[in-house]
Amino acid sequence: MKKTIIMSILLMFVLANIGFALEVSVNNYDPEPAEAGKFVNVWFKIDNEDNTKTSELYIDITPKDGLSLSQGESSRKKVGVIGAASSQTIQYRLEVADDAIEGPNFVEVNIEQSTGKFSFDLPIEVEEKDRQDVDLEVGLIRSDPTRIKPDDEFVKLDVTLQNLGDTTAKGVQATLKNLPKGMEFSESYSNTELIGNVDADGTKTATFYIDVDESVKPAEYIARMELSYKYKPEEDDDDYLRDSITLPVRIAIKAVPLYEITDVSFEDDQLRAGTKDVRMTITLKNIGEEEGESVRIKVYGKSEQPFEYDVSSNFVAPSLEPGESGQATLQFDIEEDAALQEYLLDFEIKNLIGDDVVTYAKTLPVKVELPKKKSATKTALIVAVVIGIVGFALYKRKKKQSHKIAPRKIKL
């Protein structure tokens, strides 16, 4: 304890003398002490002892000894600006090796700001592995799409379970529950999966499907997964014991462009059966928080719909910043015998975010009306002209015949 206090005092002194007025310490870790062969959550606390706010801060850690970053955990994190006489706490999830030495295992911590950078080591106390019969932990979490965004449906979550214990977990059943507000389980998919046996030092994957409402803000959210299983406390035992455990499942919603079709216009105000070369102009607005690059829109033709597309996809804009709009024009024919009803057109919006291709689905209703009736006046005029032409032709013919002289007969 005295050693830790002395280290913190020396650290604060050194930081102050290179332009930092910061004190950095291990605020807490869970479990404490950390256990060999398990994960440990560590909170690093950064105190600003100065009377002015800091510039932008970053923290970057390198675990040493028997410690390592858990899968998917980034070593570098943004701390941000810390106000005068204020503090900020940053959490990391570390994995403790089975053979980690008992006692202090160190983490190299780097603090960076515009005035400089400083590196130092902080200790995490570790105790030898207290082997349990079954020790299930959440490992890697994969999703499809890899970048989950608001308004996504049927998002596939593959949650890898690790058994760090020394005996097999039999008949493991995983139930995902306590989804954050704005998320729900996809229709026709269950929130429970029987994943079978998870051997000691083995892994298995539980799969779930969720929908994300368009109102969900980009952030990291936590759901809960309940695992129930049975196991033998001793290899020679005849009877199984039953147990259950609840683990956190992190779901990251990314900041992405989001699109809204704000206007659809046609050269003719209405869509009519039999019309050719209908030009449909679509206005697309980015209502998200990120820029979209190389934005395109495509409409999917359906055999049951009376539309034949000449131009089914088109370019909207090279980029759309948040709040900006762009337009694309598609072209199609409407069949003569099209049913007079409302049809739902399915669109795909595609753009780039860095190197990732991200797609969105939108549906738009359109209604087909009766063909335009010919004007009665116009029809009567056409008929009158035709009758006039025919009458005049007959008149000319009759007049010509009346001028012919009949031949005379001469009697000899």
C-alpha positions as CSV (number, residue, x, y, z in Angstrom):
1,M,0.0,0.0,0.0
2,K,2.8,2.4,0.9
3,K,4.6,1.5,-2.3
4,T,1.5,2.5,-4.3
5,I,1.1,5.8,-2.5
6,I,4.7,6.7,-3.1
7,M,4.4,5.7,-6.8
8,S,1.3,8.0,-7.2
9,I,3.1,11.0,-5.5
10,L,6.2,10.6,-7.6
11,L,4.1,10.1,-10.8
12,M,2.1,13.3,-10.1
13,F,5.3,15.2,-9.4
14,V,6.9,14.1,-12.7
15,L,3.8,14.8,-14.7
16,A,3.5,18.3,-13.2
17,N,7.1,19.1,-14.1
18,I,6.6,18.2,-17.8
19,G,3.5,20.4,-18.3
20,F,0.9,17.9,-17.1
21,A,-1.0,18.6,-13.9
22,L,-2.4,15.1,-13.8
23,E,-2.6,12.3,-11.4
24,V,-3.2,8.8,-12.8
25,S,-4.1,5.7,-10.8
26,V,-5.9,2.4,-10.8
27,N,-9.3,3.5,-9.4
28,N,-10.7,0.0,-9.2
29,Y,-10.8,-3.4,-10.7
30,D,-13.2,-6.3,-10.6
31,P,-12.6,-8.9,-9.3
32,E,-10.0,-7.6,-6.8
33,P,-7.6,-9.2,-6.7
34,A,-7.7,-10.4,-10.3
35,E,-7.8,-14.2,-10.7
36,A,-5.5,-16.1,-13.0
37,G,-7.4,-17.6,-15.9
38,K,-10.2,-15.1,-15.8
39,F,-11.1,-11.6,-17.1
40,V,-10.7,-8.5,-15.0
41,N,-12.4,-5.1,-15.5
42,V,-10.0,-2.2,-14.7
43,W,-10.9,1.4,-14.3
44,F,-8.0,3.9,-14.7
45,K,-8.7,7.3,-13.1
46,I,-7.1,10.6,-14.5
47,D,-7.3,13.6,-12.1
48,N,-6.7,17.1,-13.3
49,E,-5.2,18.9,-10.3
50,D,-4.8,22.2,-12.2
51,N,-7.1,25.2,-12.1
52,T,-7.5,25.1,-15.9
53,K,-9.0,22.5,-18.2
54,T,-6.8,20.1,-20.1
55,S,-6.4,19.9,-23.9
56,E,-7.7,16.8,-25.6
57,L,-6.4,13.7,-23.8
58,Y,-5.8,10.1,-25.0
59,I,-4.9,7.0,-23.0
60,D,-3.1,4.0,-24.6
61,I,-2.2,0.9,-22.5
62,T,0.1,-2.1,-23.0
63,P,-0.6,-4.9,-20.5
64,K,2.5,-6.8,-19.4
65,D,3.4,-10.0,-17.4
66,G,0.3,-12.3,-17.3
67,L,-2.1,-9.6,-18.5
68,S,-3.5,-9.0,-22.0
69,L,-6.3,-7.1,-23.7
70,S,-9.5,-9.1,-24.2
71,Q,-10.6,-9.7,-27.8
72,G,-12.1,-6.7,-29.4
73,E,-10.8,-4.3,-26.8
74,S,-8.9,-1.3,-28.2
75,S,-5.6,-0.3,-26.4
76,R,-6.1,3.4,-27.3
77,K,-9.1,5.4,-26.1
78,K,-10.1,9.0,-26.2
79,V,-10.4,10.6,-22.8
80,G,-11.4,14.1,-24.0
81,V,-11.0,17.3,-22.2
82,I,-11.0,17.2,-18.4
83,G,-12.2,20.3,-16.6
84,A,-10.3,22.1,-13.9
85,A,-10.1,20.1,-10.6
86,S,-12.0,17.3,-12.3
87,S,-11.4,13.7,-13.2
88,Q,-12.3,11.1,-15.8
89,T,-12.4,7.3,-15.5
90,I,-11.6,5.0,-18.4
91,Q,-12.5,1.2,-18.4
92,Y,-10.6,-1.7,-19.9
93,R,-11.3,-5.4,-20.0
94,L,-8.2,-7.5,-19.5
95,E,-7.6,-11.2,-19.6
96,V,-5.4,-12.8,-17.0
97,A,-3.4,-15.8,-18.1
98,D,-3.7,-19.2,-16.5
99,D,-0.1,-19.1,-15.4
100,A,0.0,-15.5,-14.4
101,I,2.3,-15.0,-11.4
102,E,0.8,-14.2,-8.0
103,G,1.3,-10.6,-7.0
104,P,1.6,-7.4,-9.0
105,N,1.3,-7.7,-12.8
106,F,1.9,-4.4,-14.6
107,V,0.1,-2.3,-17.2
108,E,2.1,0.3,-19.1
109,V,-0.1,3.4,-19.3
110,N,0.5,6.2,-21.8
111,I,-1.2,9.6,-21.4
112,E,-1.0,12.0,-24.4
113,Q,-2.0,15.6,-24.8
114,S,-0.7,18.5,-26.9
115,T,2.0,19.4,-24.3
116,G,3.5,16.0,-24.4
117,K,3.3,12.3,-23.6
118,F,4.2,10.3,-20.6
119,S,4.5,6.5,-20.0
120,F,4.5,4.6,-16.7
121,D,3.5,1.3,-15.1
122,L,0.6,0.6,-12.8
123,P,0.2,-2.7,-10.9
124,I,-2.8,-5.1,-10.9
125,E,-2.7,-7.6,-8.1
126,V,-3.3,-11.2,-9.2
127,E,-3.9,-14.3,-7.2
128,E,-3.4,-17.9,-8.4
129,K,-6.2,-19.6,-10.2
130,D,-8.9,-20.9,-8.0
131,R,-10.2,-23.5,-10.3
132,Q,-13.9,-23.8,-10.6
133,D,-15.8,-26.7,-12.1
134,V,-17.2,-24.5,-14.9
135,D,-16.2,-20.9,-15.7
136,L,-18.1,-19.5,-18.7
137,E,-17.2,-16.1,-20.1
138,V,-18.2,-14.0,-23.1
139,G,-15.4,-13.9,-25.7
140,L,-15.7,-12.5,-29.2
141,I,-18.9,-10.9,-30.3
142,R,-19.4,-10.7,-34.1
143,S,-22.3,-9.1,-36.0
144,D,-23.7,-9.2,-39.5
145,P,-23.7,-6.5,-40.6
146,T,-20.4,-5.8,-39.0
147,R,-21.3,-2.1,-38.5
148,I,-24.7,-2.1,-36.7
149,K,-26.6,1.1,-37.3
150,P,-30.0,2.6,-36.3
151,D,-33.0,1.2,-38.3
152,D,-31.2,-2.2,-39.0
153,E,-33.4,-5.3,-39.0
154,F,-32.4,-9.0,-38.6
155,V,-29.0,-8.1,-37.2
156,K,-27.2,-11.4,-36.5
157,L,-25.2,-11.5,-33.2
158,D,-22.7,-14.4,-32.8
159,V,-21.7,-14.5,-29.2
160,T,-18.7,-16.8,-28.5
161,L,-18.7,-18.5,-25.1
162,Q,-15.4,-19.6,-23.5
163,N,-15.3,-22.2,-20.7
164,L,-12.2,-21.3,-18.6
165,G,-13.1,-24.0,-16.1
166,D,-11.7,-27.5,-15.7
167,T,-14.8,-29.6,-16.5
168,T,-17.4,-29.7,-19.2
169,A,-20.6,-27.6,-19.1
170,K,-23.3,-29.9,-20.3
171,G,-26.5,-28.9,-22.2
172,V,-25.7,-25.2,-22.1
173,Q,-28.8,-23.0,-22.8
174,A,-28.2,-19.3,-23.6
175,T,-31.0,-16.8,-23.2
176,L,-30.4,-13.2,-24.3
177,K,-32.5,-10.7,-22.2
178,N,-32.7,-7.1,-21.1
179,L,-32.2,-5.7,-24.5
180,P,-31.6,-1.9,-24.4
181,K,-34.5,0.4,-25.2
182,G,-35.0,0.7,-28.9
183,M,-33.9,-2.9,-29.6
184,E,-36.1,-6.0,-29.9
185,F,-35.8,-9.6,-31.0
186,S,-36.4,-10.1,-34.7
187,E,-39.8,-11.6,-35.7
188,S,-39.8,-15.5,-35.9
189,Y,-36.4,-15.7,-34.1
190,S,-36.1,-16.8,-30.4
191,N,-34.1,-15.2,-27.7
192,T,-33.1,-18.6,-26.4
193,E,-30.7,-21.1,-28.0
194,L,-29.5,-24.6,-26.8
195,I,-25.8,-24.6,-27.7
196,G,-25.0,-28.0,-26.2
197,N,-21.8,-28.9,-24.3
198,V,-18.9,-26.5,-23.8
199,D,-15.7,-28.5,-23.0
200,A,-13.1,-27.2,-20.5
201,D,-10.9,-24.7,-22.4
202,G,-13.4,-24.9,-25.3
203,T,-15.7,-22.5,-27.0
204,K,-19.2,-22.5,-28.5
205,T,-21.3,-19.8,-30.3
206,A,-24.8,-18.6,-29.5
207,T,-26.6,-16.8,-32.3
208,F,-29.4,-14.3,-31.9
209,Y,-31.2,-11.9,-34.2
210,I,-32.3,-8.3,-33.2
211,D,-33.9,-5.3,-34.8
212,V,-32.6,-1.8,-34.0
213,D,-35.1,1.2,-34.0
214,E,-34.1,4.3,-36.0
215,S,-34.3,6.3,-32.8
216,V,-31.3,4.5,-31.2
217,K,-28.3,6.8,-30.8
218,P,-24.8,5.6,-31.6
219,A,-23.2,4.2,-28.4
220,E,-22.2,1.0,-26.8
221,Y,-25.1,-0.8,-25.1
222,I,-25.2,-3.8,-22.7
223,A,-27.7,-6.6,-22.8
224,R,-27.6,-9.7,-20.5
225,M,-27.2,-13.3,-21.4
226,E,-28.3,-16.0,-18.9
227,L,-26.5,-19.3,-19.2
228,S,-27.9,-22.5,-17.5
229,Y,-26.1,-25.8,-17.6
230,K,-25.2,-28.9,-15.6
231,Y,-21.8,-30.4,-14.7
232,K,-20.1,-33.1,-12.6
233,P,-18.2,-31.7,-9.7
234,E,-16.0,-34.8,-9.8
235,E,-15.3,-37.1,-12.7
236,D,-16.4,-40.2,-10.8
237,D,-19.7,-38.7,-9.6
238,D,-22.9,-40.2,-11.0
239,D,-25.1,-37.1,-10.4
240,Y,-24.9,-33.7,-12.1
241,L,-25.2,-30.4,-10.4
242,R,-27.1,-27.6,-12.1
243,D,-26.0,-23.9,-12.2
244,S,-26.6,-20.7,-14.0
245,I,-24.8,-17.4,-14.6
246,T,-25.6,-14.1,-16.2
247,L,-23.0,-12.3,-18.3
248,P,-23.0,-8.9,-20.1
249,V,-23.2,-8.8,-23.9
250,R,-21.9,-5.5,-25.5
251,I,-23.8,-4.2,-28.5
252,A,-22.1,-1.3,-30.3
253,I,-24.3,0.9,-32.5
254,K,-22.1,2.9,-34.9
255,A,-22.5,6.5,-36.1
256,V,-23.4,6.2,-39.7
257,P,-25.2,8.2,-42.4
258,L,-29.0,7.6,-42.3
259,Y,-31.2,8.4,-45.3
260,E,-34.8,9.6,-45.7
261,I,-36.7,9.8,-49.0
262,T,-38.1,13.4,-48.6
263,D,-39.7,13.7,-52.1
264,V,-40.7,11.7,-55.1
265,S,-41.9,13.4,-58.3
266,F,-43.1,12.3,-61.8
267,E,-43.3,14.3,-65.0
268,D,-47.0,13.5,-64.9
269,D,-48.6,14.0,-61.5
270,Q,-50.1,10.5,-61.6
271,L,-49.0,7.1,-62.7
272,R,-51.3,5.8,-65.4
273,A,-51.6,2.3,-66.9
274,G,-49.9,2.1,-70.3
275,T,-47.6,5.1,-69.8
276,K,-44.1,4.7,-71.3
277,D,-40.8,6.2,-70.2
278,V,-42.0,7.3,-66.8
279,R,-39.3,9.4,-65.1
280,M,-39.3,9.1,-61.3
281,T,-37.1,11.7,-59.5
282,I,-36.2,10.8,-55.9
283,T,-34.8,13.2,-53.3
284,L,-32.6,11.6,-50.6
285,K,-31.6,13.4,-47.4
286,N,-28.8,12.4,-45.0
287,I,-30.4,12.6,-41.6
288,G,-27.6,10.7,-39.8
289,E,-24.4,11.9,-38.0
290,E,-21.8,10.8,-40.5
291,E,-20.9,11.6,-44.1
292,G,-22.0,9.1,-46.8
293,E,-19.7,8.6,-49.8
294,S,-20.6,7.4,-53.3
295,V,-24.3,7.3,-52.6
296,R,-26.5,5.3,-55.0
297,I,-30.1,4.2,-55.1
298,K,-31.6,1.1,-56.7
299,V,-35.2,-0.1,-57.2
300,Y,-35.9,-3.8,-57.3
301,G,-38.2,-5.1,-60.0
302,K,-40.8,-7.6,-59.0
303,S,-42.5,-10.1,-61.3
304,E,-45.9,-9.4,-59.7
305,Q,-45.7,-5.7,-60.4
306,P,-46.5,-4.0,-63.8
307,F,-43.3,-2.0,-64.1
308,E,-40.5,-2.6,-66.6
309,Y,-37.4,-0.7,-65.6
310,D,-35.1,0.9,-68.2
311,V,-33.1,2.7,-65.5
312,S,-33.4,0.8,-62.2
313,S,-30.4,2.3,-60.4
314,N,-28.6,5.7,-60.4
315,F,-26.0,7.8,-58.7
316,V,-27.2,10.3,-56.1
317,A,-24.1,12.1,-55.0
318,P,-20.3,11.6,-54.5
319,S,-20.9,12.6,-50.9
320,L,-23.7,13.7,-48.6
321,E,-22.8,15.5,-45.4
322,P,-25.3,15.3,-42.5
323,G,-28.3,17.5,-43.5
324,E,-27.5,17.5,-47.2
325,S,-29.8,16.2,-50.0
326,G,-29.3,14.7,-53.4
327,Q,-31.4,13.5,-56.3
328,A,-31.5,10.5,-58.7
329,T,-33.9,9.7,-61.6
330,L,-35.1,6.2,-62.5
331,Q,-37.1,5.3,-65.6
332,F,-39.7,2.6,-66.3
333,D,-42.8,1.6,-68.4
334,I,-46.2,0.8,-67.0
335,E,-48.0,-2.2,-68.6
336,E,-51.2,-1.5,-70.4
337,D,-53.2,-4.0,-68.3
338,A,-51.7,-2.8,-65.0
339,A,-54.2,-3.3,-62.1
340,L,-55.4,0.0,-60.7
341,Q,-54.0,-0.2,-57.2
342,E,-51.2,0.9,-54.8
343,Y,-47.8,-0.9,-55.2
344,L,-44.9,-1.0,-52.8
345,L,-41.6,-0.3,-54.4
346,D,-38.5,-1.7,-52.6
347,F,-35.3,0.5,-52.8
348,E,-31.7,-0.2,-51.8
349,I,-29.6,2.8,-50.8
350,K,-25.8,2.0,-50.9
351,N,-22.9,4.1,-49.8
352,L,-19.3,3.9,-48.5
353,I,-18.1,4.6,-45.0
354,G,-14.3,4.4,-45.3
355,D,-13.7,1.0,-46.8
356,D,-17.0,-0.5,-45.7
357,V,-20.0,-0.8,-48.0
358,V,-23.2,0.0,-46.1
359,T,-26.7,-0.6,-47.4
360,Y,-30.2,0.5,-46.4
361,A,-33.7,-0.7,-47.3
362,K,-36.6,1.7,-48.0
363,T,-40.1,1.1,-49.2
364,L,-42.2,3.6,-51.1
365,P,-45.9,3.3,-52.1
366,V,-47.1,4.4,-55.6
367,K,-50.5,4.2,-57.1
368,V,-51.5,3.4,-60.7
369,E,-54.5,5.2,-62.1
370,L,-56.8,4.8,-65.2
371,P,-55.3,5.8,-68.6
372,K,-56.1,9.4,-69.6
373,K,-59.4,9.7,-71.5
374,K,-59.4,11.5,-74.8
375,S,-61.1,14.9,-74.6
376,A,-64.7,14.8,-76.0
377,T,-64.2,18.1,-77.8
378,K,-61.0,16.8,-79.4
379,T,-62.7,13.6,-80.5
380,A,-65.7,15.5,-82.0
381,L,-63.3,17.8,-83.9
382,I,-61.5,14.8,-85.3
383,V,-64.8,13.1,-86.3
384,A,-66.0,16.4,-87.9
385,V,-62.8,16.8,-89.9
386,V,-63.0,13.2,-91.1
387,I,-66.6,13.6,-92.1
388,G,-65.8,16.8,-93.9
389,I,-63.0,15.2,-95.9
390,V,-65.1,12.3,-96.9
391,G,-68.1,14.6,-97.8
392,F,-65.9,16.8,-99.9
393,A,-64.4,13.8,-101.8
394,L,-67.9,12.5,-102.6
395,Y,-69.0,16.0,-103.8
396,K,-66.1,16.3,-106.1
397,R,-66.7,12.8,-107.5
398,K,-70.4,13.5,-108.2
399,K,-69.7,16.9,-109.9
400,K,-67.2,15.3,-112.2
401,Q,-69.6,12.6,-113.2
402,S,-72.3,15.3,-114.0
403,H,-70.1,16.9,-116.6
404,K,-69.7,13.8,-118.8
405,I,-71.6,13.9,-122.2
406,A,-73.7,10.9,-123.1
407,P,-72.9,9.5,-126.5
408,R,-75.5,10.2,-129.3
409,K,-77.0,7.4,-131.4
410,I,-77.2,8.1,-135.2
411,K,-79.9,6.4,-137.1
412,L,-78.9,5.5,-140.6
